[in-house]
Amino acid sequence: MTEIEALAAKINEHLSSFVQKATIALDELTLEVAPENLLQACLILRDHPALKFEIMLDIAGVDYLDYGVSEWVTRKATASGFERAVDNSHKHRVEAWDKPRFAVVYHLLSVTHNHRVRLRVFVTGEPPLIPSIIDIWASANWYEREAYDLFGIVFSGHPDLRRILTDYGFIGHPFRKDFPLSGDVEVRYDATLQRVVYEPVEIKPRILVPKVIRAADQEISGEANV
């Protein structure tokens, strides 16, 4: 049994009633937990002597819109150059997806046992709603604000949930897959009004880089169950 498999077995021993799925991929352990079980699972991961994940390193939102869809077929592409003549008028589904669109991912570190684990929680609704873990790890404060700002994920119980990266009055959430790459508005200084004004963006969307899913990408998504 490898070290990461031993960690998975240890976590399963203490959190079997909370973990929906445990996945090992690229020597990393990912646990899927339901939103209603998040706080209890986090408390056990932090406080149980056999686990002791004292540090919450990072929180990231994920948008799985069109996950598993490859816009261009590039299997025939060679080192001689990119196959630009490929018909990209139809989307090709490489991997099936039947889970919610949004997820929140937590990266935890145990200094005591020198272990790392990833928690993934799928959230539903509009806006997506999930409990805040700020009372368990204070370091979650700004990370939750970032996920709220960029993905529109609401963390219930957060004491000061407001935007942290975008400007005051910003509309939308720029890391959502359906957010325009050029944005919805552009900013300029109006000499007549002597102030900054917001106007609808005039740039026409033009995407030159295709979305490609390769075998390595599917491996990273983690489908080797334990």
BANULUM-835247 format. One record per residue (C-alpha): residue number from 1; residue in one letter; x, y, z. Coordinates in Angstrom, 3 decimals. Example, Ala and Ser with C-alpha at 12.3 -4.5 7.8 and 13.67 -1.06 7.14 Angstrom:
2
+-----+------+----------+----------+----------+
|  nr | rest |        x |        y |        z |
+-----+------+----------+----------+----------+
|   1 |    A |   12.300 |   -4.500 |    7.800 |
|   2 |    S |   13.670 |   -1.060 |    7.140 |
+-----+------+----------+----------+----------+
END
This chain:
226
+-----+------+----------+----------+----------+
|  nr | rest |        x |        y |        z |
+-----+------+----------+----------+----------+
|   1 |    M |    0.000 |    0.000 |    0.000 |
|   2 |    T |    1.381 |    3.381 |   -1.015 |
|   3 |    E |    1.459 |    6.373 |    1.309 |
|   4 |    I |   -1.416 |    8.078 |   -0.482 |
|   5 |    E |   -3.492 |    4.878 |   -0.366 |
|   6 |    A |   -2.809 |    4.603 |    3.365 |
|   7 |    L |   -4.024 |    8.182 |    3.815 |
|   8 |    A |   -7.181 |    7.390 |    1.845 |
|   9 |    A |   -7.843 |    4.359 |    4.053 |
|  10 |    K |   -7.304 |    6.417 |    7.206 |
|  11 |    I |   -9.692 |    9.130 |    6.050 |
|  12 |    N |  -12.267 |    6.547 |    5.031 |
|  13 |    E |  -12.065 |    5.078 |    8.537 |
|  14 |    H |  -13.043 |    8.368 |   10.159 |
|  15 |    L |  -15.139 |   10.067 |    7.455 |
|  16 |    S |  -16.877 |    7.206 |    5.654 |
|  17 |    S |  -20.314 |    8.670 |    6.400 |
|  18 |    F |  -19.392 |   12.054 |    4.916 |
|  19 |    V |  -17.254 |   11.246 |    1.864 |
|  20 |    Q |  -19.259 |   10.525 |   -1.282 |
|  21 |    K |  -16.259 |    9.576 |   -3.384 |
|  22 |    A |  -12.487 |    9.274 |   -2.933 |
|  23 |    T |  -10.220 |    9.497 |   -5.960 |
|  24 |    I |   -6.481 |    9.025 |   -6.374 |
|  25 |    A |   -4.900 |   10.510 |   -9.496 |
|  26 |    L |   -1.311 |   11.629 |  -10.084 |
|  27 |    D |   -0.479 |   10.638 |   -6.487 |
|  28 |    E |   -3.050 |   13.100 |   -5.126 |
|  29 |    L |   -6.141 |   12.331 |   -3.055 |
|  30 |    T |   -9.444 |   14.084 |   -3.781 |
|  31 |    L |  -12.512 |   13.707 |   -1.577 |
|  32 |    E |  -16.018 |   14.652 |   -2.688 |
|  33 |    V |  -18.274 |   15.883 |    0.091 |
|  34 |    A |  -21.881 |   17.093 |   -0.013 |
|  35 |    P |  -22.420 |   20.757 |    0.994 |
|  36 |    E |  -24.508 |   19.779 |    4.028 |
|  37 |    N |  -21.633 |   17.629 |    5.359 |
|  38 |    L |  -18.819 |   20.088 |    4.619 |
|  39 |    L |  -18.492 |   21.664 |    8.077 |
|  40 |    Q |  -18.555 |   18.349 |    9.955 |
|  41 |    A |  -16.018 |   16.805 |    7.572 |
|  42 |    C |  -13.717 |   19.815 |    7.917 |
|  43 |    L |  -13.854 |   19.690 |   11.714 |
|  44 |    I |  -12.870 |   16.018 |   11.731 |
|  45 |    L |  -10.079 |   16.605 |    9.232 |
|  46 |    R |   -8.721 |   19.432 |   11.366 |
|  47 |    D |   -9.158 |   18.024 |   14.876 |
|  48 |    H |   -8.810 |   14.241 |   14.704 |
|  49 |    P |   -5.316 |   13.255 |   15.977 |
|  50 |    A |   -4.840 |   10.774 |   13.127 |
|  51 |    L |   -5.525 |   13.458 |   10.503 |
|  52 |    K |   -4.651 |   16.926 |   11.874 |
|  53 |    F |   -5.071 |   19.031 |    8.740 |
|  54 |    E |   -4.264 |   22.249 |   10.566 |
|  55 |    I |   -3.809 |   24.474 |    7.517 |
|  56 |    M |   -6.231 |   25.410 |    4.761 |
|  57 |    L |   -3.954 |   26.396 |    1.879 |
|  58 |    D |   -6.340 |   27.442 |   -0.855 |
|  59 |    I |   -9.954 |   27.639 |   -2.005 |
|  60 |    A |  -10.840 |   27.707 |   -5.683 |
|  61 |    G |  -14.108 |   27.852 |   -7.557 |
|  62 |    V |  -14.571 |   25.642 |  -10.621 |
|  63 |    D |  -17.014 |   26.085 |  -13.494 |
|  64 |    Y |  -17.703 |   22.790 |  -15.297 |
|  65 |    L |  -19.821 |   24.359 |  -18.040 |
|  66 |    D |  -19.265 |   22.305 |  -21.224 |
|  67 |    Y |  -16.890 |   20.022 |  -19.335 |
|  68 |    G |  -15.853 |   17.108 |  -21.510 |
|  69 |    V |  -16.656 |   18.957 |  -24.737 |
|  70 |    S |  -13.842 |   19.351 |  -27.258 |
|  71 |    E |  -14.487 |   22.034 |  -29.850 |
|  72 |    W |  -11.910 |   20.834 |  -32.363 |
|  73 |    V |  -10.868 |   17.332 |  -33.313 |
|  74 |    T |   -7.073 |   17.428 |  -33.198 |
|  75 |    R |   -6.125 |   13.764 |  -33.105 |
|  76 |    K |   -4.622 |   14.100 |  -36.586 |
|  77 |    A |   -2.562 |   17.154 |  -35.750 |
|  78 |    T |    1.165 |   16.598 |  -36.185 |
|  79 |    A |    4.399 |   18.414 |  -35.481 |
|  80 |    S |    4.175 |   19.921 |  -38.965 |
|  81 |    G |    1.649 |   22.477 |  -37.735 |
|  82 |    F |   -1.771 |   22.946 |  -36.176 |
|  83 |    E |   -4.634 |   21.466 |  -38.163 |
|  84 |    R |   -6.554 |   24.690 |  -38.747 |
|  85 |    A |   -8.752 |   23.170 |  -41.438 |
|  86 |    V |  -10.573 |   20.979 |  -38.928 |
|  87 |    D |  -14.313 |   21.594 |  -38.871 |
|  88 |    N |  -15.119 |   23.177 |  -35.498 |
|  89 |    S |  -18.776 |   23.790 |  -36.227 |
|  90 |    H |  -19.855 |   20.867 |  -34.025 |
|  91 |    K |  -18.928 |   20.129 |  -30.435 |
|  92 |    H |  -17.474 |   16.708 |  -29.734 |
|  93 |    R |  -18.169 |   15.243 |  -26.296 |
|  94 |    V |  -15.076 |   13.440 |  -25.051 |
|  95 |    E |  -16.254 |   12.788 |  -21.492 |
|  96 |    A |  -19.759 |   12.546 |  -20.041 |
|  97 |    W |  -20.755 |   14.951 |  -17.269 |
|  98 |    D |  -23.838 |   14.635 |  -15.082 |
|  99 |    K |  -22.810 |   16.652 |  -12.017 |
| 100 |    P |  -23.619 |   20.262 |  -11.080 |
| 101 |    R |  -21.951 |   23.070 |  -12.975 |
| 102 |    F |  -20.095 |   24.663 |  -10.041 |
| 103 |    A |  -17.786 |   23.244 |   -7.413 |
| 104 |    V |  -15.618 |   24.599 |   -4.627 |
| 105 |    V |  -12.218 |   22.963 |   -4.107 |
| 106 |    Y |  -10.284 |   23.130 |   -0.826 |
| 107 |    H |   -6.602 |   22.219 |   -0.407 |
| 108 |    L |   -5.619 |   21.136 |    3.096 |
| 109 |    L |   -2.213 |   20.487 |    4.665 |
| 110 |    S |   -1.295 |   18.466 |    7.743 |
| 111 |    V |    1.990 |   19.762 |    9.132 |
| 112 |    T |    1.897 |   17.117 |   11.846 |
| 113 |    H |    1.694 |   14.168 |    9.435 |
| 114 |    N |    3.042 |   15.838 |    6.264 |
| 115 |    H |   -0.079 |   14.973 |    4.254 |
| 116 |    R |   -2.149 |   16.908 |    1.745 |
| 117 |    V |   -5.746 |   16.351 |    0.681 |
| 118 |    R |   -8.184 |   18.016 |   -1.689 |
| 119 |    L |  -11.875 |   18.473 |   -0.900 |
| 120 |    R |  -14.323 |   19.044 |   -3.739 |
| 121 |    V |  -17.883 |   20.149 |   -3.045 |
| 122 |    F |  -20.409 |   20.503 |   -5.865 |
| 123 |    V |  -22.926 |   23.297 |   -5.333 |
| 124 |    T |  -26.278 |   23.986 |   -6.950 |
| 125 |    G |  -28.665 |   26.897 |   -7.269 |
| 126 |    E |  -28.279 |   30.388 |   -8.678 |
| 127 |    P |  -26.398 |   31.809 |   -7.024 |
| 128 |    P |  -24.587 |   28.633 |   -5.936 |
| 129 |    L |  -24.673 |   28.402 |   -2.139 |
| 130 |    I |  -22.261 |   26.700 |    0.268 |
| 131 |    P |  -21.437 |   27.123 |    3.997 |
| 132 |    S |  -18.439 |   29.258 |    4.886 |
| 133 |    I |  -15.570 |   27.484 |    6.661 |
| 134 |    I |  -14.121 |   30.702 |    8.057 |
| 135 |    D |  -14.867 |   29.601 |   11.644 |
| 136 |    I |  -12.793 |   26.451 |   11.087 |
| 137 |    W |   -9.889 |   27.992 |    9.181 |
| 138 |    A |   -9.611 |   31.785 |    9.390 |
| 139 |    S |   -7.436 |   31.731 |    6.269 |
| 140 |    A |  -10.595 |   31.002 |    4.251 |
| 141 |    N |  -11.694 |   34.642 |    4.524 |
| 142 |    W |  -10.157 |   36.186 |    1.397 |
| 143 |    Y |  -10.262 |   32.942 |   -0.606 |
| 144 |    E |  -14.031 |   32.745 |   -0.190 |
| 145 |    R |  -14.357 |   36.381 |   -1.213 |
| 146 |    E |  -12.281 |   35.628 |   -4.307 |
| 147 |    A |  -14.487 |   32.664 |   -5.290 |
| 148 |    Y |  -17.556 |   34.828 |   -4.732 |
| 149 |    D |  -16.134 |   37.635 |   -6.859 |
| 150 |    L |  -14.929 |   35.512 |   -9.780 |
| 151 |    F |  -17.521 |   32.710 |   -9.828 |
| 152 |    G |  -20.537 |   34.133 |   -8.003 |
| 153 |    I |  -20.480 |   31.379 |   -5.376 |
| 154 |    V |  -22.096 |   32.565 |   -2.140 |
| 155 |    F |  -20.609 |   31.412 |    1.187 |
| 156 |    S |  -23.328 |   31.547 |    3.823 |
| 157 |    G |  -22.088 |   32.703 |    7.205 |
| 158 |    H |  -19.175 |   34.718 |    5.834 |
| 159 |    P |  -18.935 |   37.949 |    7.880 |
| 160 |    D |  -17.878 |   40.229 |    5.013 |
| 161 |    L |  -18.682 |   38.630 |    1.661 |
| 162 |    R |  -17.944 |   41.268 |   -0.985 |
| 163 |    R |  -15.856 |   41.558 |   -4.108 |
| 164 |    I |  -12.104 |   41.564 |   -3.652 |
| 165 |    L |  -10.538 |   41.745 |   -7.149 |
| 166 |    T |  -13.018 |   43.458 |   -9.463 |
| 167 |    D |  -14.055 |   47.088 |   -9.284 |
| 168 |    Y |  -16.934 |   48.601 |   -7.319 |
| 169 |    G |  -20.178 |   48.108 |   -9.214 |
| 170 |    F |  -18.728 |   45.382 |  -11.436 |
| 171 |    I |  -21.451 |   43.306 |  -13.079 |
| 172 |    G |  -21.036 |   39.553 |  -13.543 |
| 173 |    H |  -18.379 |   37.053 |  -12.531 |
| 174 |    P |  -15.385 |   36.971 |  -14.911 |
| 175 |    F |  -14.224 |   33.377 |  -14.280 |
| 176 |    R |  -17.531 |   31.847 |  -15.325 |
| 177 |    K |  -17.168 |   30.071 |  -18.656 |
| 178 |    D |  -20.043 |   32.006 |  -20.210 |
| 179 |    F |  -18.597 |   35.412 |  -19.276 |
| 180 |    P |  -17.403 |   37.234 |  -22.454 |
| 181 |    L |  -13.616 |   37.245 |  -22.826 |
| 182 |    S |  -13.757 |   40.952 |  -23.649 |
| 183 |    G |  -16.163 |   41.693 |  -20.799 |
| 184 |    D |  -19.537 |   43.428 |  -20.932 |
| 185 |    V |  -18.432 |   47.048 |  -20.479 |
| 186 |    E |  -15.409 |   49.211 |  -21.193 |
| 187 |    V |  -14.151 |   52.168 |  -19.204 |
| 188 |    R |  -12.956 |   55.564 |  -20.387 |
| 189 |    Y |  -12.554 |   59.072 |  -19.016 |
| 190 |    D |  -15.133 |   61.528 |  -20.336 |
| 191 |    A |  -13.598 |   65.012 |  -20.481 |
| 192 |    T |  -17.010 |   66.655 |  -20.791 |
| 193 |    L |  -18.472 |   64.935 |  -17.754 |
| 194 |    Q |  -15.048 |   64.986 |  -16.042 |
| 195 |    R |  -15.477 |   61.493 |  -14.731 |
| 196 |    V |  -14.962 |   57.859 |  -15.634 |
| 197 |    V |  -17.850 |   56.362 |  -17.604 |
| 198 |    Y |  -18.834 |   52.774 |  -18.363 |
| 199 |    E |  -20.070 |   51.887 |  -21.836 |
| 200 |    P |  -21.014 |   48.643 |  -23.617 |
| 201 |    V |  -17.914 |   46.979 |  -25.008 |
| 202 |    E |  -17.474 |   47.396 |  -28.774 |
| 203 |    I |  -14.942 |   44.607 |  -29.301 |
| 204 |    K |  -16.286 |   41.696 |  -31.331 |
| 205 |    P |  -15.474 |   38.305 |  -29.757 |
| 206 |    R |  -12.783 |   36.477 |  -31.727 |
| 207 |    I |  -11.433 |   33.208 |  -30.357 |
| 208 |    L |   -8.401 |   31.731 |  -32.102 |
| 209 |    V |   -7.385 |   29.155 |  -29.508 |
| 210 |    P |   -9.481 |   25.960 |  -29.609 |
| 211 |    K |  -10.519 |   24.014 |  -26.553 |
| 212 |    V |   -8.793 |   20.638 |  -26.704 |
| 213 |    I |   -9.098 |   17.728 |  -24.280 |
| 214 |    R |   -6.213 |   15.281 |  -24.280 |
| 215 |    A |   -5.717 |   11.981 |  -22.482 |
| 216 |    A |   -3.564 |   13.644 |  -19.799 |
| 217 |    D |   -6.362 |   16.112 |  -19.030 |
| 218 |    Q |   -8.800 |   13.270 |  -18.411 |
| 219 |    E |   -6.292 |   11.596 |  -16.085 |
| 220 |    I |   -5.938 |   14.781 |  -14.040 |
| 221 |    S |   -9.720 |   14.966 |  -13.665 |
| 222 |    G |   -9.327 |   11.843 |  -11.536 |
| 223 |    E |  -11.295 |    8.796 |  -12.483 |
| 224 |    A |   -9.185 |    6.163 |  -10.668 |
| 225 |    N |  -11.486 |    5.398 |   -7.775 |
| 226 |    V |  -10.347 |    3.951 |   -4.462 |
+-----+------+----------+----------+----------+
END
